[in-house]
């Protein structure tokens, strides 16, 4: 999750603490909107535990997950 927080800090200029709060709020919102069985996937991706195609970086993993959810080709 530190990679995502650092990304938010870099892109927005927020302090680390503000970025951490923002990331936590967004992740909570996303998890609340997902079916119960998929909520753990968010934690896995953010924690860097998701594998598979699309690369090992967090943005590639998130892109693959979201693309699959919305009918895109995630290969």
N, CA, C and O atoms as CSV, one atom per row, in Angstrom:
chain,resi,resn,atom,element,x,y,z
A,1,UNK,N,N,0.819,-1.181,0.000
A,1,UNK,CA,C,0.000,0.000,0.000
A,1,UNK,C,C,0.866,1.249,0.000
A,1,UNK,O,O,0.424,2.318,-0.420
A,2,UNK,N,N,2.080,1.115,0.463
A,2,UNK,CA,C,2.988,2.270,0.483
A,2,UNK,C,C,3.228,2.816,-0.922
A,2,UNK,O,O,3.368,4.026,-1.105
A,3,UNK,N,N,3.276,1.920,-1.920
A,3,UNK,CA,C,3.475,2.383,-3.292
A,3,UNK,C,C,2.319,3.279,-3.727
A,3,UNK,O,O,2.536,4.311,-4.364
A,4,UNK,N,N,1.105,2.891,-3.388
A,4,UNK,CA,C,-0.068,3.685,-3.760
A,4,UNK,C,C,-0.079,5.019,-3.021
A,4,UNK,O,O,-0.381,6.056,-3.611
A,5,UNK,N,N,0.244,4.993,-1.746
A,5,UNK,CA,C,0.300,6.236,-0.963
A,5,UNK,C,C,1.359,7.166,-1.533
A,5,UNK,O,O,1.111,8.361,-1.696
A,6,UNK,N,N,2.532,6.634,-1.835
A,6,UNK,CA,C,3.602,7.452,-2.417
A,6,UNK,C,C,3.193,8.011,-3.780
A,6,UNK,O,O,3.540,9.142,-4.119
A,7,UNK,N,N,2.459,7.219,-4.557
A,7,UNK,CA,C,1.963,7.677,-5.847
A,7,UNK,C,C,1.027,8.875,-5.653
A,7,UNK,O,O,1.129,9.868,-6.373
A,8,UNK,N,N,0.116,8.778,-4.681
A,8,UNK,CA,C,-0.814,9.873,-4.408
A,8,UNK,C,C,-0.054,11.109,-3.937
A,8,UNK,O,O,-0.365,12.224,-4.356
A,9,UNK,N,N,0.939,10.920,-3.070
A,9,UNK,CA,C,1.755,12.051,-2.604
A,9,UNK,C,C,2.413,12.739,-3.785
A,9,UNK,O,O,2.381,13.964,-3.899
A,10,UNK,N,N,3.011,11.941,-4.665
A,10,UNK,CA,C,3.732,12.487,-5.823
A,10,UNK,C,C,2.803,13.234,-6.776
A,10,UNK,O,O,3.148,14.309,-7.267
A,11,UNK,N,N,1.638,12.673,-7.035
A,11,UNK,CA,C,0.722,13.257,-8.020
A,11,UNK,C,C,-0.079,14.430,-7.470
A,11,UNK,O,O,-0.505,15.293,-8.238
A,12,UNK,N,N,-0.293,14.480,-6.158
A,12,UNK,CA,C,-1.173,15.511,-5.605
A,12,UNK,C,C,-0.472,16.543,-4.746
A,12,UNK,O,O,-0.990,17.644,-4.556
A,13,UNK,N,N,0.702,16.207,-4.221
A,13,UNK,CA,C,1.381,17.117,-3.313
A,13,UNK,C,C,0.851,17.057,-1.888
A,13,UNK,O,O,1.253,17.853,-1.040
A,14,UNK,N,N,-0.048,16.117,-1.623
A,14,UNK,CA,C,-0.547,15.933,-0.258
A,14,UNK,C,C,0.571,15.412,0.636
A,14,UNK,O,O,1.535,14.816,0.155
A,15,UNK,N,N,0.436,15.637,1.930
A,15,UNK,CA,C,1.384,15.039,2.873
A,15,UNK,C,C,1.154,13.528,2.904
A,15,UNK,O,O,0.112,13.044,2.463
A,16,UNK,N,N,2.120,12.799,3.420
A,16,UNK,CA,C,1.995,11.345,3.513
A,16,UNK,C,C,0.761,10.963,4.321
A,16,UNK,O,O,0.041,10.033,3.956
A,17,UNK,N,N,0.515,11.670,5.407
A,17,UNK,CA,C,-0.631,11.364,6.259
A,17,UNK,C,C,-1.949,11.643,5.539
A,17,UNK,O,O,-2.898,10.866,5.647
A,18,UNK,N,N,-2.003,12.750,4.806
A,18,UNK,CA,C,-3.221,13.077,4.050
A,18,UNK,C,C,-3.458,12.049,2.941
A,18,UNK,O,O,-4.587,11.607,2.727
A,19,UNK,N,N,-2.397,11.678,2.248
A,19,UNK,CA,C,-2.516,10.688,1.178
A,19,UNK,C,C,-2.962,9.346,1.743
A,19,UNK,O,O,-3.790,8.663,1.141
A,20,UNK,N,N,-2.422,8.969,2.889
A,20,UNK,CA,C,-2.816,7.706,3.519
A,20,UNK,C,C,-4.303,7.733,3.871
A,20,UNK,O,O,-5.006,6.747,3.650
A,21,UNK,N,N,-4.783,8.835,4.409
A,21,UNK,CA,C,-6.204,8.961,4.732
A,21,UNK,C,C,-7.059,8.885,3.477
A,21,UNK,O,O,-8.104,8.234,3.465
A,22,UNK,N,N,-6.610,9.553,2.422
A,22,UNK,CA,C,-7.359,9.540,1.159
A,22,UNK,C,C,-7.411,8.137,0.567
A,22,UNK,O,O,-8.470,7.685,0.132
A,23,UNK,N,N,-6.283,7.451,0.549
A,23,UNK,CA,C,-6.228,6.091,0.011
A,23,UNK,C,C,-7.132,5.173,0.821
A,23,UNK,O,O,-7.880,4.381,0.250
A,24,UNK,N,N,-7.071,5.271,2.135
A,24,UNK,CA,C,-7.919,4.428,2.977
A,24,UNK,C,C,-9.394,4.696,2.725
A,24,UNK,O,O,-10.197,3.764,2.697
A,25,UNK,N,N,-9.757,5.961,2.542
A,25,UNK,CA,C,-11.153,6.310,2.275
A,25,UNK,C,C,-11.613,5.728,0.944
A,25,UNK,O,O,-12.704,5.165,0.853
A,26,UNK,N,N,-10.782,5.862,-0.089
A,26,UNK,CA,C,-11.144,5.349,-1.410
A,26,UNK,C,C,-11.233,3.828,-1.389
A,26,UNK,O,O,-12.166,3.256,-1.953
A,27,UNK,N,N,-10.284,3.173,-0.751
A,27,UNK,CA,C,-10.321,1.709,-0.683
A,27,UNK,C,C,-11.552,1.222,0.066
A,27,UNK,O,O,-12.168,0.232,-0.328
A,28,UNK,N,N,-11.908,1.900,1.125
A,28,UNK,CA,C,-13.100,1.544,1.880
A,28,UNK,C,C,-14.343,1.698,1.008
A,28,UNK,O,O,-15.224,0.839,1.016
A,29,UNK,N,N,-14.409,2.792,0.260
A,29,UNK,CA,C,-15.532,3.028,-0.644
A,29,UNK,C,C,-15.624,1.917,-1.689
A,29,UNK,O,O,-16.700,1.370,-1.931
A,30,UNK,N,N,-14.487,1.590,-2.304
A,30,UNK,CA,C,-14.464,0.559,-3.340
A,30,UNK,C,C,-14.907,-0.781,-2.762
A,30,UNK,O,O,-15.736,-1.468,-3.357
A,31,UNK,N,N,-14.362,-1.154,-1.611
A,31,UNK,CA,C,-14.712,-2.440,-1.010
A,31,UNK,C,C,-16.188,-2.503,-0.646
A,31,UNK,O,O,-16.804,-3.564,-0.754
A,32,UNK,N,N,-16.763,-1.390,-0.219
A,32,UNK,CA,C,-18.189,-1.359,0.112
A,32,UNK,C,C,-19.061,-1.583,-1.121
A,32,UNK,O,O,-20.176,-2.093,-1.004
A,33,UNK,N,N,-18.570,-1.212,-2.289
A,33,UNK,CA,C,-19.339,-1.338,-3.527
A,33,UNK,C,C,-19.181,-2.707,-4.193
A,33,UNK,O,O,-19.993,-3.081,-5.039
A,34,UNK,N,N,-18.152,-3.446,-3.819
A,34,UNK,CA,C,-17.896,-4.748,-4.432
A,34,UNK,C,C,-18.694,-5.844,-3.743
A,34,UNK,O,O,-19.033,-5.723,-2.566
A,35,UNK,N,N,-18.997,-6.919,-4.477
A,35,UNK,CA,C,-19.595,-8.082,-3.828
A,35,UNK,C,C,-18.636,-8.621,-2.762
A,35,UNK,O,O,-17.418,-8.486,-2.878
A,36,UNK,N,N,-19.201,-9.223,-1.739
A,36,UNK,CA,C,-18.403,-9.668,-0.601
A,36,UNK,C,C,-17.209,-10.528,-1.000
A,36,UNK,O,O,-16.128,-10.388,-0.426
A,37,UNK,N,N,-17.388,-11.401,-1.960
A,37,UNK,CA,C,-16.307,-12.292,-2.376
A,37,UNK,C,C,-15.144,-11.596,-3.054
A,37,UNK,O,O,-14.053,-12.160,-3.145
A,38,UNK,N,N,-15.359,-10.385,-3.530
A,38,UNK,CA,C,-14.307,-9.672,-4.242
A,38,UNK,C,C,-13.563,-8.669,-3.367
A,38,UNK,O,O,-12.525,-8.146,-3.773
A,39,UNK,N,N,-14.071,-8.401,-2.193
A,39,UNK,CA,C,-13.458,-7.394,-1.335
A,39,UNK,C,C,-12.021,-7.750,-0.968
A,39,UNK,O,O,-11.167,-6.867,-0.889
A,40,UNK,N,N,-11.751,-9.018,-0.747
A,40,UNK,CA,C,-10.399,-9.448,-0.417
A,40,UNK,C,C,-9.420,-9.245,-1.559
A,40,UNK,O,O,-8.218,-9.106,-1.332
A,41,UNK,N,N,-9.926,-9.226,-2.781
A,41,UNK,CA,C,-9.053,-9.006,-3.933
A,41,UNK,C,C,-8.418,-7.623,-3.874
A,41,UNK,O,O,-7.269,-7.446,-4.278
A,42,UNK,N,N,-9.161,-6.646,-3.372
A,42,UNK,CA,C,-8.614,-5.290,-3.250
A,42,UNK,C,C,-7.429,-5.323,-2.298
A,42,UNK,O,O,-6.380,-4.751,-2.594
A,43,UNK,N,N,-7.585,-5.982,-1.164
A,43,UNK,CA,C,-6.486,-6.088,-0.205
A,43,UNK,C,C,-5.289,-6.809,-0.806
A,43,UNK,O,O,-4.144,-6.423,-0.571
A,44,UNK,N,N,-5.554,-7.867,-1.589
A,44,UNK,CA,C,-4.464,-8.606,-2.220
A,44,UNK,C,C,-3.709,-7.753,-3.223
A,44,UNK,O,O,-2.479,-7.780,-3.262
A,45,UNK,N,N,-4.433,-6.997,-4.031
A,45,UNK,CA,C,-3.779,-6.149,-5.035
A,45,UNK,C,C,-2.985,-5.046,-4.348
A,45,UNK,O,O,-1.831,-4.801,-4.700
A,46,UNK,N,N,-3.585,-4.390,-3.383
A,46,UNK,CA,C,-2.902,-3.304,-2.698
A,46,UNK,C,C,-1.727,-3.825,-1.893
A,46,UNK,O,O,-0.709,-3.145,-1.758
A,47,UNK,N,N,-1.864,-5.023,-1.361
A,47,UNK,CA,C,-0.773,-5.619,-0.597
A,47,UNK,C,C,0.313,-6.214,-1.466
A,47,UNK,O,O,1.342,-6.653,-0.954
A,48,UNK,N,N,0.100,-6.237,-2.786
A,48,UNK,CA,C,1.108,-6.773,-3.695
A,48,UNK,C,C,1.066,-8.271,-3.814
A,48,UNK,O,O,2.024,-8.868,-4.304
A,49,UNK,N,N,-0.017,-8.910,-3.382
A,49,UNK,CA,C,-0.093,-10.362,-3.405
A,49,UNK,C,C,-0.770,-10.919,-4.643
A,49,UNK,O,O,-0.776,-12.134,-4.843
A,50,UNK,N,N,-1.334,-10.072,-5.470
A,50,UNK,CA,C,-2.027,-10.564,-6.661
A,50,UNK,C,C,-1.005,-10.874,-7.740
A,50,UNK,O,O,-0.119,-10.066,-8.018
A,51,UNK,N,N,-1.131,-12.024,-8.333
A,51,UNK,CA,C,-0.223,-12.410,-9.403
A,51,UNK,C,C,-0.956,-12.446,-10.716
A,51,UNK,O,O,-2.059,-11.915,-10.845
A,52,UNK,N,N,-0.347,-13.066,-11.673
A,52,UNK,CA,C,-1.013,-13.232,-12.951
A,52,UNK,C,C,-0.464,-12.308,-13.996
A,52,UNK,O,O,0.543,-11.627,-13.803
A,53,UNK,N,N,-1.159,-12.305,-15.112
A,53,UNK,CA,C,-0.708,-11.515,-16.247
A,53,UNK,C,C,-0.894,-10.036,-15.988
A,53,UNK,O,O,-1.682,-9.632,-15.133
A,54,UNK,N,N,-0.161,-9.238,-16.735
A,54,UNK,CA,C,-0.311,-7.797,-16.622
A,54,UNK,C,C,0.769,-7.145,-15.809
A,54,UNK,O,O,0.747,-5.930,-15.612
A,55,UNK,N,N,1.724,-7.930,-15.327
A,55,UNK,CA,C,2.826,-7.337,-14.592
A,55,UNK,C,C,2.621,-7.396,-13.109
A,55,UNK,O,O,1.506,-7.609,-12.633
A,56,UNK,N,N,3.686,-7.208,-12.379
A,56,UNK,CA,C,3.642,-7.286,-10.939
A,56,UNK,C,C,3.417,-5.965,-10.259
A,56,UNK,O,O,3.278,-5.913,-9.037
A,57,UNK,N,N,3.377,-4.884,-11.031
A,57,UNK,CA,C,3.193,-3.591,-10.384
A,57,UNK,C,C,1.737,-3.372,-10.020
A,57,UNK,O,O,0.838,-3.955,-10.624
A,58,UNK,N,N,1.519,-2.544,-9.048
A,58,UNK,CA,C,0.178,-2.329,-8.510
A,58,UNK,C,C,-0.766,-1.740,-9.541
A,58,UNK,O,O,-1.939,-2.111,-9.577
A,59,UNK,N,N,-0.290,-0.838,-10.375
A,59,UNK,CA,C,-1.164,-0.221,-11.359
A,59,UNK,C,C,-1.569,-1.232,-12.441
A,59,UNK,O,O,-2.711,-1.225,-12.901
A,60,UNK,N,N,-0.644,-2.086,-12.840
A,60,UNK,CA,C,-0.982,-3.123,-13.810
A,60,UNK,C,C,-1.996,-4.098,-13.256
A,60,UNK,O,O,-2.910,-4.523,-13.963
A,61,UNK,N,N,-1.837,-4.455,-11.989
A,61,UNK,CA,C,-2.769,-5.369,-11.353
A,61,UNK,C,C,-4.146,-4.739,-11.224
A,61,UNK,O,O,-5.158,-5.384,-11.500
A,62,UNK,N,N,-4.185,-3.498,-10.811
A,62,UNK,CA,C,-5.464,-2.809,-10.661
A,62,UNK,C,C,-6.142,-2.658,-12.017
A,62,UNK,O,O,-7.356,-2.831,-12.129
A,63,UNK,N,N,-5.369,-2.337,-13.041
A,63,UNK,CA,C,-5.921,-2.198,-14.384
A,63,UNK,C,C,-6.522,-3.509,-14.859
A,63,UNK,O,O,-7.617,-3.526,-15.423
A,64,UNK,N,N,-5.816,-4.601,-14.635
A,64,UNK,CA,C,-6.338,-5.906,-15.031
A,64,UNK,C,C,-7.614,-6.241,-14.286
A,64,UNK,O,O,-8.569,-6.734,-14.886
A,65,UNK,N,N,-7.646,-5.982,-12.989
A,65,UNK,CA,C,-8.818,-6.300,-12.185
A,65,UNK,C,C,-10.015,-5.470,-12.643
A,65,UNK,O,O,-11.106,-6.008,-12.834
A,66,UNK,N,N,-9.818,-4.170,-12.818
A,66,UNK,CA,C,-10.917,-3.303,-13.224
A,66,UNK,C,C,-11.355,-3.592,-14.656
A,66,UNK,O,O,-12.548,-3.562,-14.956
A,67,UNK,N,N,-10.407,-3.867,-15.534
A,67,UNK,CA,C,-10.759,-4.204,-16.909
A,67,UNK,C,C,-11.617,-5.452,-16.974
A,67,UNK,O,O,-12.571,-5.513,-17.749
A,68,UNK,N,N,-11.286,-6.447,-16.167
A,68,UNK,CA,C,-12.079,-7.664,-16.120
A,68,UNK,C,C,-13.459,-7.436,-15.550
A,68,UNK,O,O,-14.427,-8.059,-15.985
A,69,UNK,N,N,-13.557,-6.542,-14.576
A,69,UNK,CA,C,-14.848,-6.268,-13.956
A,69,UNK,C,C,-15.792,-5.573,-14.919
A,69,UNK,O,O,-17.007,-5.759,-14.847
A,70,UNK,N,N,-15.234,-4.764,-15.830
A,70,UNK,CA,C,-16.073,-3.977,-16.725
A,70,UNK,C,C,-16.079,-4.528,-18.142
A,70,UNK,O,O,-16.416,-3.812,-19.085
A,71,UNK,N,N,-15.714,-5.778,-18.296
A,71,UNK,CA,C,-15.830,-6.437,-19.590
A,71,UNK,C,C,-14.697,-6.212,-20.547
A,71,UNK,O,O,-14.793,-6.585,-21.716
A,72,UNK,N,N,-13.615,-5.606,-20.081
A,72,UNK,CA,C,-12.468,-5.381,-20.949
A,72,UNK,C,C,-11.626,-6.629,-21.091
A,72,UNK,O,O,-11.809,-7.607,-20.367
A,73,UNK,N,N,-10.714,-6.583,-22.022
A,73,UNK,CA,C,-9.770,-7.679,-22.220
A,73,UNK,C,C,-8.581,-7.439,-21.333
A,73,UNK,O,O,-7.819,-6.498,-21.553
A,74,UNK,N,N,-8.408,-8.283,-20.325
A,74,UNK,CA,C,-7.330,-8.067,-19.367
A,74,UNK,C,C,-6.166,-9.002,-19.611
A,74,UNK,O,O,-5.446,-9.335,-18.670
A,75,UNK,N,N,-5.958,-9.434,-20.835
A,75,UNK,CA,C,-4.801,-10.272,-21.161
A,75,UNK,C,C,-3.726,-9.460,-21.801
A,75,UNK,O,O,-2.672,-9.994,-22.147
